[in-house]
Amino acid sequence: MKNKSYIGLGVIILVFSFWFLPKIFHTISDNKTVDSNRTKSIDQSSKLSFIKLNGSSRKVPDFIFLNQDNIYIGNEDFLGKVYVAEFFFTSCPSICIEMNQNMKILDDEFGNRDDFGIASFTIDPINDTPQILKEYSERLNVKSKNWHFLTGEIDSVYELSNTGFNIFSGVNPAVAGGFEHQGFFALIDKNGYIRSRKDENGNPIVYYLGITSKGKKEQGIDMIKEDIIKLLKNG
């Protein structure tokens, strides 16, 4: 009886090996993992998410501003390019300094490509004229022709920031520099849609932090560099 039991057990193991193991290996090779409660499968190599607004993918609204070379730049100039957008001001004494040091990293790495660009919108357009923006770009030693420092009508700038991107900016005389804003970078694909990666729970992070986040192993600048490469390759 014992011999027959061993034979039966061996058959079961053999069937398991031929039937189930290939499926397990296939799942691993596809970079799919299952979370702890086994309720969903997360594909670690999935494409970047579209940011949704009222159920529709959010596209950057139409804009047209002057850049540091006194040239009008709008959405059409970024079509066919992956680009990163931020809101800053040249006299900012705090986070803008680190934000643009990090943006310079992106420009140094991707700025020589025709399908990449950067849009830096000033939230202090009264002070930040094209000439001031030109001097600022020179201090940063910007060599790329695809990094545009943009200024325009104040109402249009704040509309684009607070409504178009939903990245807060505003006048506040009580803070250093007189303006406050969030230190986020937005990632836009070649068709003008705002894109992002997902967090560990499968939700879009929406924006990438442009400054150092203490205690985080992977910083926003590292994440956006990886995701720029994804969009450049796959759209």
C-alpha positions, 0 to 999 in steps of 0.5 A: 500500500505504501508503494502505491501511495508513493507512486500516486504522490509522484504522479501528482508532483509530476503533473504540478511540475508540468502544468503549474511551474511554467505559469509561475515562471511566465508570471515572473518573467512578465514582472508581475507581482501579487500584493499581500492580500492577493486581491490584485496583480500589479505590473511593475513595468506598466506604462505611465498613467494618464491624469484624469479630470472628470473622467477624461485624460488631462491635457495641458490647456492652450498657452502662449508666452514670451521666452527668454529670447523674446520669442512666443512659445505655445503648445504647438512648440512642444508637440512631438516632444516629451517635456517637463513643466514647472512654476517658479520665479527668478528672485525666489530665495528658497525651493526654486534654487533646488528645483532648477538645479534638478531641472538642469540635471534633466536638461544636461541629460536630455536637452540635446534631443529634438524630442525633449523640452522644458517649460519654466513658467514664472509666477512673477511676470511683472519682474521676470521680463524676457531680459531677466529670464535670459540672465537667469538662464545664463547663470544656470549655464543653460545650453539647450535651445529646448529649455524655455523660461516663459513670462506673460500676463499674470492672470494667464500664468495663474490660470495655467498654474492653478487650474490648468495644471492644478499646481498651486501658486499665488502672491503672499507678502508674508513669505520670503520672496512674496510668492508661494508655490508648490515645488512640483514638476509635471511630465507631459507626453508628445501629445500634450497629455500629463502623465505620471507613474503609479505609487505602491498602491497603484494610484498615479502620483500625478506630479514629481517633487522637484526638491529633495524629500528626506527619508525617501530612497528614490527622489522625484528627480530620479523617478522623472528621469526614468519616466522621461526615458519611458515616454521617449521610447514608447510615448 
